[in-house]
Amino acid sequence: MTASQPLPRAGIYRILVCRPNHRLGNTLLLTPLIDELRQLYPGAEVDIVSEGDIAHDVFEDWFNVRQVFCLPRRGFKHPIAFLRTLGKIRRTRYDMIVDPVLRSGFSRTLTRLVPARYKLGFSDVPTNVLTHAAPTAIAGAHMAQRPVNLVRWAAGVDTSRAHPPLRLFLSGAEKAEGRRVVDALIPPANGDEPGLRIGIFGNATGSKRYGAPWWAEFMGTLGPALPTARTLELIPAHGTSMLGTRWPGYYSSDIRRMAAVLAALDVFITADCGVMHLAVAAGVPTIGLFRATVLDVYIPYGHGNTGIHTGDANGRDTARRVLDWIALLQRVAPETSAPRPVRGGVMASPQRAEIARAMLM
C-alpha cells in the first residue's frame, strides 16, 4: 500500500532503522538518516539493526541512538545468535520502522517480522508490509540521501532542502590525540611554514583499486607540485603500505582512532572505499577517486568534498586534477572572513565550511 496520510509529527517516540550490513561505508552512509530523524522527531529514540560490530563505533555518542543491534555476519550460518538478537528486537513495539535501502530482501524481511505502527520503505509494487511505500523515483541518486528522501516523503515535509552530512561524533580528547599523532608523524620541517598536511589512502577492493605503479606516478606528480606539504599514508587493514613505505604511515584497527587522525589533516585523497566515507564523516576535506563505481551514488558531498571519475586515466593526469582542486581551495581561502590562519594554502576549520560554496556538491 502507499501512504494515504503523512506520518504524524507527534506521538512517534520509538524508531527502528533496519540496515543489516557490516561494511564501514554503508554504515557511515546511514548517519544522515539518523540526523534527519533527530531533526524531525527530536523527542524520539532510535534503535539500529546492523551486522557485525562496526555500527557500535559509528553511532557511539549519538544522543538520539538508544541501542545498536548487531546481527552476526552471515547470520543464517549462526542461527542461534541470529534468533536471539531478533528476539531482543521484537520485544519493543516500535512506533516506526525505516527500511532505508532499495531492493534489500533482508531488511524488508526484518521490517515484516518486527511489530510497528508505521513502516517505511521503497516499493513500486503493492505490498502489505509497508504503511508508507515510497516510489523509487523519489529516492535520488546518492546512497546517503535516499533514506533521508524516504523519511521526508513519508512525513510530508520539504524534500528539496540540503541533506545532512555524514557525521561521526568524536570527543575533544579523541581529536586532541589525533592531532598529537599527526604532529609526531609528520612534524613541520620549518616552524614558520608548516605546510599542507595531506593524507593518502591507497587501498580499495577489486576493480576500485589503483596499482602500485599508478600511485607512484600520482605521488611523483603531486609531491613536487606541493614542496612544503607533509604527507601521511593511512595504512589499510591488512597492515601493508600501498605506497612502498616512502612516507610516514599510521595504522589502526580502531575506526575511531583512524577518524581522529583523519580529522587532524588538511586534505585527504583516497580511492572509493569505506575509509573515504570515514574521512568525510570526520570532517576533513576529501577527494575520492572513482574508476569503477558510479560517481553520483557515492561521491563525497558537503564540507568542500568532491570526487573525480578517473576512468583509465594515469596517475600523473589524475594528480593534476587533484592539484586543480587544491588550487580551488587556495582561491577560496582569502575570500573567507574567518580569523583562523591558512595552513599551506588550505583552510583550517571553521574556514572549511566555506569551501562547499565553491564546489559542485
Order of alpha helices (4+ residues) and beta strands (2+ residues): beta-alpha-alpha-beta-alpha-beta-alpha-beta-alpha-beta-beta-alpha-alpha-beta-alpha-beta-beta-alpha-beta-alpha-beta-alpha-beta-alpha-beta-beta-alpha
